[in-house]
Amino acid sequence: MNYSGLSSPFRGTGGVSKLPNVGTTIFTVMSVLANEHKAINLGQGFPDFPMSEELTGLVCAAMRDGYNQYAHMNGYMPLREGLAAKIEELYGTIVNPDTQITVVPGGTYGLFTAMATILHPGDEVIVFEPAYDCYIPTIEIFGAKAVRINLQFPHYSVNWEEVSQRITERTRAIIINTPHNPTGSILRAADLQQLQTLVQDTGIYVISDEVYEHITFDGERHESVLRYPELMERAFVSFSFGKNYHCTGWKLGYSVAPPALMKEFRKVHQFNCFSCDTPKQVAIAQYLNNKDAYLQLGSFLQAKRDYLQQLLTQTRFEPLPSKGSFFQLYSYKNISDETEAQFAQRLVKEHGVAVIPVSAFYQDDVNNGVVRFCFVKKEETLEAAVQKLIHL
């Protein structure tokens, strides 16, 4: 993703940048601005409240008990076994912990490795925009082309007829993300069924970003690819412990794929990360027994979404639907006609609140007059932020 004015040419002995149009990400830009102006950061998606003391205690115990050397390349086996049991319970799908699950350093790494596994120069990958910022640069690193399709504003739904029309003989993969970052939209059963019909009897892979799997709201069910056997046969699915357990700085997650695809995935993985943090894997393997920690996550964060929405009724912001994730989009059409980037920067500099312009998640100049708020914060943080926005 390029953020205007921040990219710089790659210099070296005959060096040519693989990502000539990519500069510093919007998350870094807004966080720097937030620090510079001592603003409240509702931009980047991380909690500002403590994680579970039980889980941190299990990490300390694992270190004291000697779990400080390399874990198995594919992940600590009791953890993989626990994840397989969880997948079966949640999605009714049996996966082999030995051949289908790999522990990785974060969900983004899992997505990157999946693309590294399957993409060749000239391939095409269908991507829905607004898109999480790693997708398109990763596609381009491997010499492939992103075929961009806009989600339909304001509900950010998929036009599957357009998807069908954009598939070509070069289409190698389709990337989906549910619950969706940045919009908070979700895919429902009808979406997954249409996707399954589209890729049936093709060589197209599905890369499914499901790092917010446990964060759905209003009684909505997370429609994982793992629920759909025909999709699962051609899919890499990426998950995150950081999102589940309020520990984004741990950078730990896992990827699931059928055995043949996971075998190729691990060929890339072994020469990149090789092995992930051992004591944290040991701790999470034990903590998985606390099912409420992830099963109650959606209701816990829905309360925060609702609280921020209630607070913002004191302002002229208008909420768009959020059915999952850490985020909700708000329209500022009653406040300003500035571009999203201009408005977001003014909020930081003049009002002391950092948000993210949704236009930063598009390659083209798309401005719908909406910005992204992260509500995964303490109540007092949300209250303080809204106080700064009341007189906009």
Backbone hydrogen bonds in HBPLUS format (Angstrom, degrees):
<---DONOR---> <-ACCEPTOR-->    atom                        ^
c    i                          cat <-CA-CA->   ^        H-A-AA   ^      H-
h    n   atom  resd res      DA  || num        DHA   H-A  angle D-A-AA Bond
n    s   type  num  typ     dist DA aas  dist angle  dist       angle   num
A0006-LEU N   A0003-TYR O   3.14 MM   3  5.97 145.0  2.27 150.8 155.7     1
A0014-GLY N   A0012-GLY O   2.84 MM   2  5.68 108.7  2.36 117.4 100.4     2
A0022-VAL N   A0019-LEU O   3.18 MM   3  5.48 169.2  2.19 117.8 119.2     3
A0029-VAL N   A0025-THR O   3.05 MM   4  6.36 165.5  2.07 152.9 157.4     4
A0030-MET N   A0026-ILE O   2.88 MM   4  5.99 170.5  1.89 150.7 152.7     5
A0031-SER N   A0027-PHE O   2.99 MM   4  6.04 150.8  2.08 139.2 147.8     6
A0032-VAL N   A0028-THR O   2.88 MM   4  6.04 157.7  1.93 152.0 157.5     7
A0033-LEU N   A0029-VAL O   3.00 MM   4  6.28 161.3  2.04 148.7 154.0     8
A0034-ALA N   A0030-MET O   2.80 MM   4  5.96 151.6  1.88 141.5 150.1     9
A0035-ASN N   A0031-SER O   2.95 MM   4  6.19 157.9  2.00 146.9 151.7    10
A0036-GLU N   A0032-VAL O   2.87 MM   4  6.07 161.5  1.90 150.7 156.6    11
A0037-HIS N   A0033-LEU O   2.91 MM   4  6.06 154.6  1.98 150.2 155.6    12
A0039-ALA N   A0034-ALA O   2.71 MM   5  4.57 157.7  1.76 140.1 144.7    13
A0038-LYS N   A0035-ASN O   3.23 MM   3  4.88 159.7  2.28  96.3 102.0    14
A0040-ILE N   A0352-GLY O   2.84 MM 312  6.11 160.8  1.88 141.9 136.8    15
A0354-ALA N   A0040-ILE O   2.80 MM 314  6.04 170.1  1.81 159.1 159.2    16
A0042-LEU N   A0354-ALA O   2.86 MM 312  5.40 139.9  2.02 139.5 149.4    17
A0374-CYS N   A0042-LEU O   2.79 MM 332  4.90 144.5  1.92 134.5 142.1    18
A0046-PHE N   A0044-GLN O   3.06 MM   2  6.05 127.1  2.35 110.2  95.1    19
A0056-THR N   A0052-SER O   3.14 MM   4  6.49 165.2  2.16 149.7 153.3    20
A0057-GLY N   A0053-GLU O   2.85 MM   4  5.88 149.2  1.95 140.2 149.4    21
A0058-LEU N   A0054-GLU O   2.98 MM   4  6.26 143.6  2.11 140.7 150.2    22
A0059-VAL N   A0055-LEU O   3.09 MM   4  6.46 146.3  2.21 145.6 154.3    23
A0060-CYS N   A0056-THR O   3.07 MM   4  6.41 162.5  2.10 149.6 153.3    24
A0061-ALA N   A0057-GLY O   2.93 MM   4  6.17 157.3  1.98 146.0 152.7    25
A0062-ALA N   A0058-LEU O   2.92 MM   4  6.08 152.5  2.00 141.2 148.5    26
A0063-MET N   A0059-VAL O   3.02 MM   4  6.36 155.6  2.08 152.4 158.2    27
A0064-ARG N   A0060-CYS O   2.96 MM   4  6.25 160.8  2.00 150.3 155.8    28
A0065-ASP N   A0061-ALA O   2.84 MM   4  6.00 142.5  1.98 144.5 155.5    29
A0067-TYR N   A0062-ALA O   2.98 MM   5  5.49 163.2  2.01 160.9 155.4    30
A0066-GLY N   A0063-MET O   3.13 MM   3  5.30 161.5  2.17 105.7 110.2    31
A0075-GLY N   A0072-HIS O   2.84 MM   3  5.09 153.3  1.91 111.5 120.6    32
A0103-VAL N   A0074-ASN O   3.02 MM  29  5.92 158.3  2.07 125.2 130.8    33
A0079-LEU N   A0076-TYR O   2.94 MM   3  5.45 128.0  2.22 114.1 127.8    34
A0080-ARG N   A0076-TYR O   3.11 MM   4  6.47 157.8  2.16 150.8 157.7    35
A0081-GLU N   A0077-MET O   2.84 MM   4  6.05 157.5  1.89 158.8 165.3    36
A0082-GLY N   A0078-PRO O   3.00 MM   4  6.11 152.5  2.08 136.8 144.1    37
A0083-LEU N   A0079-LEU O   2.91 MM   4  6.20 153.4  1.99 151.6 159.1    38
A0084-ALA N   A0080-ARG O   2.96 MM   4  6.17 153.2  2.03 144.5 151.4    39
A0085-ALA N   A0081-GLU O   3.07 MM   4  6.33 156.4  2.13 146.5 152.3    40
A0086-LYS N   A0082-GLY O   2.99 MM   4  6.21 153.3  2.06 143.2 150.9    41
A0087-ILE N   A0083-LEU O   2.87 MM   4  6.10 162.2  1.91 153.0 157.0    42
A0088-GLU N   A0084-ALA O   3.05 MM   4  6.26 159.3  2.10 146.3 151.5    43
A0089-GLU N   A0085-ALA O   3.02 MM   4  6.23 158.8  2.07 145.8 151.8    44
A0090-LEU N   A0086-LYS O   2.88 MM   4  6.05 162.0  1.91 156.8 161.4    45
A0091-TYR N   A0087-ILE O   2.82 MM   4  5.58 163.7  1.85 148.1 153.7    46
A0092-GLY N   A0088-GLU O   2.91 MM   4  4.55 135.9  2.11 120.2 125.9    47
A0100-GLN N   A0096-ASN O   2.85 MM   4  5.36 142.7  1.99 159.7 162.5    48
A0257-ALA N   A0100-GLN O   3.10 MM 157  5.26 151.3  2.18 139.1 147.4    49
A0102-THR N   A0255-SER O   3.01 MM 153  5.37 159.4  2.05 151.8 157.7    50
A0255-SER N   A0102-THR O   2.86 MM 153  5.37 159.9  1.90 154.3 160.0    51
A0104-VAL N   A0253-GLY O   2.88 MM 149  5.23 161.5  1.91 123.5 129.6    52
A0106-GLY N   A0104-VAL O   2.87 MM   2  5.66 136.7  2.06 105.5  92.7    53
A0253-GLY N   A0104-VAL O   2.76 MM 149  5.23 161.0  1.80 161.8 158.3    54
A0110-GLY N   A0106-GLY O   3.24 MM   4  6.62 153.5  2.31 145.1 152.4    55
A0111-LEU N   A0107-GLY O   3.05 MM   4  6.42 152.3  2.13 149.9 156.8    56
A0112-PHE N   A0108-THR O   2.90 MM   4  6.16 165.5  1.93 154.6 158.5    57
A0113-THR N   A0109-TYR O   2.86 MM   4  6.04 164.3  1.89 155.2 159.0    58
A0114-ALA N   A0110-GLY O   3.00 MM   4  6.13 152.0  2.08 141.4 149.0    59
A0115-MET N   A0111-LEU O   3.05 MM   4  6.34 160.6  2.09 151.4 155.9    60
A0116-ALA N   A0112-PHE O   2.86 MM   4  6.13 153.7  1.93 147.2 155.6    61
A0117-THR N   A0113-THR O   2.93 MM   4  6.03 139.4  2.10 140.3 150.5    62
A0118-ILE N   A0114-ALA O   3.35 MM   4  6.65 144.1  2.49 144.6 151.6    63
A0119-LEU N   A0115-MET O   2.97 MM   4  5.63 161.1  2.00 156.0 159.0    64
A0123-ASP N   A0120-HIS O   3.04 MM   3  5.73 163.9  2.07 145.7 147.0    65
A0122-GLY N   A0143-GLY O   2.97 MM  21  6.30 158.1  2.02 141.0 137.2    66
A0145-LYS N   A0123-ASP O   2.79 MM  22  6.17 157.0  1.84 152.4 159.8    67
A0124-GLU N   A0170-ARG O   2.87 MM  46  5.52 150.5  1.96 144.4 137.6    68
A0172-ARG N   A0124-GLU O   2.68 MM  48  5.55 170.4  1.69 156.9 159.0    69
A0125-VAL N   A0145-LYS O   2.87 MM  20  6.23 152.3  1.95 162.6 166.5    70
A0147-VAL N   A0125-VAL O   2.77 MM  22  5.72 172.1  1.77 144.8 147.5    71
A0126-ILE N   A0173-ALA O   2.95 MM  47  6.40 155.3  2.01 154.7 153.5    72
A0175-ILE N   A0126-ILE O   3.00 MM  49  6.26 170.8  2.00 173.8 172.2    73
A0127-VAL N   A0147-VAL O   2.96 MM  20  5.98 162.2  1.99 144.7 147.1    74
A0149-ILE N   A0127-VAL O   2.89 MM  22  6.20 157.2  1.95 161.9 166.8    75
A0129-GLU N   A0149-ILE O   2.86 MM  20  6.00 157.5  1.91 137.8 144.8    76
A0151-LEU N   A0129-GLU O   2.74 MM  22  5.85 167.2  1.75 164.2 163.9    77
A0131-ALA N   A0361-PHE O   2.90 MM 230  5.23 161.1  1.93 143.1 140.4    78
A0135-TYR N   A0132-TYR O   3.27 MM   3  6.26 158.7  2.32 131.5 135.1    79
A0138-THR N   A0134-CYS O   3.17 MM   4  6.09 157.3  2.22 149.7 156.2    80
A0139-ILE N   A0135-TYR O   3.06 MM   4  6.36 160.2  2.10 153.6 159.3    81
A0140-GLU N   A0136-ILE O   3.01 MM   4  6.26 161.4  2.05 155.6 160.3    82
A0141-ILE N   A0137-PRO O   2.90 MM   4  6.11 146.3  2.01 147.1 156.1    83
A0144-ALA N   A0139-ILE O   3.15 MM   5  5.41 150.5  2.24 155.6 147.6    84
A0143-GLY N   A0140-GLU O   2.97 MM   3  5.00 161.7  2.01 112.3 113.2    85
A0152-GLN N   A0157-SER O   2.83 MM   5  5.09 170.1  1.84 147.4 149.0    86
A0156-TYR N   A0152-GLN O   2.61 MM   4  4.56 125.6  1.89 135.6 142.4    87
A0162-GLU N   A0159-ASN O   3.11 MM   3  5.48 123.0  2.45 104.8 117.6    88
A0163-VAL N   A0159-ASN O   3.17 MM   4  6.56 153.0  2.24 144.9 153.1    89
A0164-SER N   A0160-TRP O   2.95 MM   4  6.18 160.1  1.99 145.5 149.8    90
A0165-GLN N   A0161-GLU O   3.09 MM   4  6.38 151.3  2.18 142.9 150.3    91
A0166-ARG N   A0162-GLU O   3.02 MM   4  6.24 134.9  2.23 145.3 157.2    92
A0166-ARG N   A0163-VAL O   3.07 MM   3  5.18 133.0  2.30  98.9 111.9    93
A0171-THR N   A0168-THR O   3.11 MM   3  5.31 164.2  2.13 108.2 113.2    94
A0205-TYR N   A0172-ARG O   2.90 MM  33  6.17 176.1  1.90 139.1 139.5    95
A0174-ILE N   A0205-TYR O   2.94 MM  31  6.44 140.3  2.10 146.7 157.6    96
A0207-ILE N   A0174-ILE O   2.98 MM  33  6.23 166.4  2.00 149.3 152.8    97
A0176-ILE N   A0207-ILE O   2.94 MM  31  6.34 158.9  1.98 156.4 162.6    98
A0209-ASP N   A0176-ILE O   2.85 MM  33  6.13 174.1  1.86 153.5 154.2    99
A0178-THR N   A0209-ASP O   3.19 MM  31  6.57 143.5  2.33 154.7 164.4   100
A0180-HIS N   A0185-SER O   2.83 MM   5  5.28 165.7  1.85 166.6 167.8   101
A0184-GLY N   A0180-HIS O   2.80 MM   4  4.98 156.8  1.85 141.1 146.3   102
A0323-LYS N   A0184-GLY O   2.69 MM 139  5.51 153.7  1.75 146.4 149.9   103
A0191-ASP N   A0188-ARG O   2.89 MM   3  5.34 126.9  2.17 110.3 124.3   104
A0192-LEU N   A0188-ARG O   3.18 MM   4  6.62 158.9  2.23 156.4 162.1   105
A0193-GLN N   A0189-ALA O   2.93 MM   4  6.16 154.6  2.00 152.5 160.1   106
A0194-GLN N   A0190-ALA O   3.01 MM   4  6.18 151.2  2.09 140.5 147.7   107
A0195-LEU N   A0191-ASP O   2.91 MM   4  6.18 158.9  1.95 152.6 158.8   108
A0196-GLN N   A0192-LEU O   2.89 MM   4  6.05 156.4  1.95 143.0 149.8   109
A0197-THR N   A0193-GLN O   3.02 MM   4  6.27 152.3  2.10 142.6 149.3   110
A0198-LEU N   A0194-GLN O   2.98 MM   4  6.23 156.3  2.03 147.9 154.2   111
A0199-VAL N   A0195-LEU O   3.10 MM   4  6.37 156.4  2.15 156.2 160.6   112
A0200-GLN N   A0196-GLN O   3.13 MM   4  6.00 122.7  2.48 137.9 150.7   113
A0202-THR N   A0199-VAL O   3.11 MM   3  5.39 131.8  2.35 143.8 133.9   114
A0206-VAL N   A0234-ARG O   2.98 MM  28  6.07 159.6  2.02 141.6 144.9   115
A0236-PHE N   A0206-VAL O   2.95 MM  30  6.46 148.9  2.04 158.1 168.1   116
A0208-SER N   A0236-PHE O   2.84 MM  28  6.19 168.0  1.85 166.5 170.4   117
A0238-SER N   A0208-SER O   2.88 MM  30  6.24 164.8  1.90 168.8 171.6   118
A0210-GLU N   A0238-SER O   2.95 MM  28  5.69 153.6  2.02 150.7 159.2   119
A0213-GLU N   A0210-GLU O   3.11 MM   3  5.21 138.9  2.29 124.5 120.2   120
A0215-ILE N   A0212-TYR O   2.91 MM   3  5.31 166.6  1.92 123.7 127.6   121
A0325-SER N   A0215-ILE O   2.98 MM 110  5.41 144.8  2.11 142.8 150.0   122
A0217-PHE N   A0323-LYS O   2.94 MM 106  5.02 153.8  2.01 129.5 128.3   123
A0220-GLU N   A0217-PHE O   3.04 MM   3  5.72 166.3  2.06 121.8 126.3   124
A0227-ARG N   A0224-SER O   3.00 MM   3  5.59 167.1  2.02 115.6 119.8   125
A0228-TYR N   A0225-VAL O   2.92 MM   3  5.45 164.0  1.95 119.7 125.0   126
A0231-LEU N   A0228-TYR O   3.00 MM   3  5.42 125.4  2.31 112.0 125.9   127
A0232-MET N   A0228-TYR O   2.85 MM   4  6.03 163.1  1.88 159.0 164.6   128
A0233-GLU N   A0229-PRO O   3.14 MM   4  6.30 138.4  2.32 141.9 150.0   129
A0234-ARG N   A0231-LEU O   2.98 MM   3  5.69 160.3  2.02 121.3 127.0   130
A0235-ALA N   A0232-MET O   3.34 MM   3  4.94 174.8  2.34 106.6 105.6   131
A0237-VAL N   A0256-VAL O   2.85 MM  19  5.12 162.4  1.88 153.3 158.7   132
A0256-VAL N   A0237-VAL O   2.90 MM  19  5.12 154.0  1.96 143.8 152.3   133
A0239-PHE N   A0254-TYR O   2.91 MM  15  5.33 154.5  1.97 161.6 169.4   134
A0254-TYR N   A0239-PHE O   3.22 MM  15  5.33 152.0  2.30 115.9 122.5   135
A0241-PHE N   A0252-LEU O   2.92 MM  11  5.73 158.0  1.97 139.7 146.4   136
A0245-TYR N   A0241-PHE O   2.93 MM   4  6.00 156.8  1.99 161.8 166.0   137
A0247-CYS N   A0242-GLY O   3.08 MM   5  4.46 150.2  2.17 126.1 132.3   138
A0250-TRP N   A0247-CYS O   2.99 MM   3  5.66 166.6  2.00 121.5 125.9   139
A0251-LYS N   A0248-THR O   3.29 MM   3  5.89 153.4  2.36 113.5 119.4   140
A0261-LEU N   A0258-PRO O   3.09 MM   3  5.56 117.3  2.50 113.2 127.6   141
A0262-MET N   A0258-PRO O   2.86 MM   4  5.98 163.6  1.89 162.5 167.3   142
A0263-LYS N   A0259-PRO O   2.90 MM   4  6.02 149.7  2.00 149.4 156.6   143
A0265-PHE N   A0261-LEU O   2.90 MM   4  6.17 157.8  1.95 150.7 157.9   144
A0266-ARG N   A0262-MET O   2.93 MM   4  6.06 160.0  1.97 150.9 154.3   145
A0267-LYS N   A0264-GLU O   3.10 MM   3  5.13 131.7  2.34  96.3 109.5   146
A0268-VAL N   A0265-PHE O   3.14 MM   3  5.54 129.1  2.41 105.2 116.6   147
A0269-HIS N   A0265-PHE O   3.01 MM   4  6.26 168.4  2.02 150.7 154.4   148
A0270-GLN N   A0266-ARG O   2.95 MM   4  5.85 160.0  1.99 144.9 147.5   149
A0271-PHE N   A0268-VAL O   3.15 MM   3  5.73 144.8  2.27 113.8 122.7   150
A0272-ASN N   A0269-HIS O   3.10 MM   3  5.20 163.3  2.13 109.0 113.9   151
A0274-PHE N   A0269-HIS O   3.06 MM   5  5.81 158.0  2.11 149.1 150.3   152
A0275-SER N   A0273-CYS O   2.83 MM   2  5.60 140.9  1.99 102.9  91.1   153
A0281-GLN N   A0277-ASP O   3.32 MM   4  6.50 149.7  2.42 141.7 149.9   154
A0281-GLN N   A0278-THR O   2.98 MM   3  5.18 119.0  2.36 104.0 119.7   155
A0282-VAL N   A0278-THR O   3.01 MM   4  6.31 161.5  2.05 162.2 167.7   156
A0283-ALA N   A0279-PRO O   2.98 MM   4  6.14 157.8  2.03 143.2 149.4   157
A0284-ILE N   A0280-LYS O   2.92 MM   4  6.09 166.7  1.94 150.2 153.4   158
A0285-ALA N   A0281-GLN O   2.96 MM   4  6.08 154.9  2.02 147.1 154.1   159
A0286-GLN N   A0282-VAL O   3.37 MM   4  6.69 147.5  2.48 140.9 147.7   160
A0286-GLN N   A0283-ALA O   3.12 MM   3  5.37 125.3  2.43 100.5 113.4   161
A0287-TYR N   A0283-ALA O   2.91 MM   4  6.17 157.7  1.96 148.6 156.1   162
A0288-LEU N   A0284-ILE O   2.89 MM   4  5.96 135.4  2.10 151.5 158.1   163
A0289-ASN N   A0286-GLN O   3.19 MM   3  6.04 165.0  2.21 119.2 123.4   164
A0290-ASN N   A0287-TYR O   2.86 MM   3  5.51 158.7  1.91 120.2 126.7   165
A0293-ALA N   A0290-ASN O   3.11 MM   3  5.78 147.4  2.22 114.1 122.2   166
A0294-TYR N   A0291-LYS O   3.16 MM   3  5.86 144.8  2.29 116.3 123.1   167
A0295-LEU N   A0291-LYS O   2.88 MM   4  6.00 166.6  1.90 158.0 161.3   168
A0296-GLN N   A0292-ASP O   2.94 MM   4  5.28 156.4  1.99 134.5 137.1   169
A0297-LEU N   A0294-TYR O   3.36 MM   3  5.08 155.9  2.42  95.0 102.0   170
A0300-PHE N   A0296-GLN O   3.07 MM   4  6.24 158.5  2.12 153.5 160.2   171
A0301-LEU N   A0297-LEU O   2.99 MM   4  6.19 162.4  2.02 154.6 158.1   172
A0302-GLN N   A0298-GLY O   2.81 MM   4  5.91 142.5  1.95 143.8 155.5   173
A0303-ALA N   A0299-SER O   3.20 MM   4  6.31 151.0  2.29 140.5 145.7   174
A0304-LYS N   A0301-LEU O   3.08 MM   3  4.97 121.6  2.44  91.0 105.7   175
A0305-ARG N   A0301-LEU O   2.89 MM   4  6.25 157.8  1.94 150.4 156.5   176
A0306-ASP N   A0302-GLN O   2.85 MM   4  6.08 165.8  1.87 154.5 157.8   177
A0307-TYR N   A0303-ALA O   2.93 MM   4  6.03 145.6  2.05 135.4 145.1   178
A0308-LEU N   A0304-LYS O   3.00 MM   4  6.20 168.7  2.01 154.5 156.1   179
A0309-GLN N   A0305-ARG O   3.00 MM   4  6.21 158.6  2.05 146.5 153.2   180
A0310-GLN N   A0306-ASP O   2.87 MM   4  6.07 152.8  1.95 143.9 151.0   181
A0311-LEU N   A0307-TYR O   2.93 MM   4  6.20 161.5  1.96 151.0 155.9   182
A0312-LEU N   A0308-LEU O   2.91 MM   4  6.11 156.6  1.96 151.7 157.8   183
A0313-THR N   A0310-GLN O   3.21 MM   3  5.46 158.0  2.26 104.7 111.4   184
A0314-GLN N   A0311-LEU O   3.17 MM   3  6.09 168.2  2.19 121.0 124.6   185
A0315-THR N   A0312-LEU O   2.96 MM   3  5.22 162.5  1.99 110.7 115.3   186
A0318-GLU N   A0331-SER O   3.02 MM  13  5.04 160.3  2.06 141.0 147.0   187
A0331-SER N   A0318-GLU O   2.73 MM  13  5.04 161.6  1.76 156.6 153.9   188
A0320-LEU N   A0329-LEU O   2.92 MM   9  5.48 161.4  1.96 156.3 150.7   189
A0375-PHE N   A0326-PHE O   3.19 MM  49  6.25 153.9  2.26 160.7 168.6   190
A0328-GLN N   A0373-PHE O   3.07 MM  45  5.50 152.7  2.14 151.5 159.4   191
A0373-PHE N   A0328-GLN O   2.96 MM  45  5.50 175.7  1.96 156.1 157.6   192
A0330-TYR N   A0371-VAL O   2.95 MM  41  5.59 156.7  2.00 156.9 164.5   193
A0371-VAL N   A0330-TYR O   3.00 MM  41  5.59 154.7  2.07 148.2 153.0   194
A0332-TYR N   A0369-GLY O   3.03 MM  37  5.93 158.5  2.08 152.9 157.5   195
A0335-ILE N   A0332-TYR O   2.84 MM   3  5.21 161.3  1.88 118.0 123.2   196
A0336-SER N   A0332-TYR O   3.11 MM   4  6.31 159.8  2.15 170.6 176.5   197
A0343-PHE N   A0339-THR O   2.89 MM   4  6.08 165.3  1.91 156.5 160.9   198
A0344-ALA N   A0340-GLU O   2.90 MM   4  6.01 164.9  1.92 150.3 154.5   199
A0345-GLN N   A0341-ALA O   3.04 MM   4  6.19 161.8  2.07 147.4 152.3   200
A0346-ARG N   A0342-GLN O   2.99 MM   4  6.18 151.0  2.07 144.7 153.0   201
A0347-LEU N   A0343-PHE O   2.94 MM   4  6.22 151.0  2.02 149.1 157.0   202
A0348-VAL N   A0344-ALA O   3.25 MM   4  6.57 155.4  2.31 146.1 151.1   203
A0349-LYS N   A0345-GLN O   3.04 MM   4  6.23 174.5  2.04 152.6 154.1   204
A0350-GLU N   A0346-ARG O   2.80 MM   4  5.58 165.0  1.82 149.2 154.1   205
A0351-HIS N   A0347-LEU O   2.98 MM   4  4.94 139.0  2.15 118.8 129.9   206
A0352-GLY N   A0347-LEU O   2.84 MM   5  6.18 104.2  2.43 145.9 162.2   207
A0353-VAL N   A0347-LEU O   3.26 MM   6  5.61 170.0  2.27 118.4 121.5   208
A0352-GLY N   A0348-VAL O   3.21 MM   4  4.59 138.5  2.39 108.5 114.9   209
A0356-ILE N   A0372-ARG O   3.18 MM  16  5.02 165.8  2.20 138.7 143.0   210
A0372-ARG N   A0356-ILE O   2.73 MM  16  5.02 169.1  1.74 151.5 155.2   211
A0360-ALA N   A0357-PRO O   3.07 MM   3  5.80 160.5  2.11 117.5 122.8   212
A0361-PHE N   A0358-VAL O   2.95 MM   3  5.60 167.2  1.96 121.6 125.8   213
A0362-TYR N   A0359-SER O   3.15 MM   3  5.48 160.0  2.19 116.4 116.8   214
A0366-VAL N   A0364-ASP O   2.99 MM   2  5.81 122.6  2.33 110.8  94.6   215
A0377-LYS N   A0375-PHE O   2.80 MM   2  5.45 137.3  1.98 105.1  91.9   216
A0381-THR N   A0378-LYS O   3.01 MM   3  5.20 128.2  2.29 100.7 114.7   217
A0382-LEU N   A0378-LYS O   3.13 MM   4  6.57 159.2  2.18 155.6 160.4   218
A0383-GLU N   A0379-GLU O   2.85 MM   4  6.10 161.4  1.88 155.1 161.0   219
A0384-ALA N   A0380-GLU O   2.99 MM   4  6.01 159.9  2.03 138.3 143.7   220
A0385-ALA N   A0381-THR O   3.00 MM   4  6.21 155.4  2.07 147.0 153.7   221
A0386-VAL N   A0382-LEU O   3.03 MM   4  6.24 167.4  2.04 152.8 155.6   222
A0387-GLN N   A0383-GLU O   3.05 MM   4  6.25 154.8  2.11 149.1 155.9   223
A0388-LYS N   A0385-ALA O   3.02 MM   3  5.33 133.0  2.25 103.3 115.8   224
A0389-LEU N   A0386-VAL O   2.88 MM   3  4.93 143.8  2.01 102.1 113.7   225
A0390-ILE N   A0386-VAL O   3.10 MM   4  6.18 123.4  2.43 153.8 166.9   226
A0392-LEU N   A0389-LEU O   3.17 MM   3  5.48 164.5  2.19 118.6 118.8   227
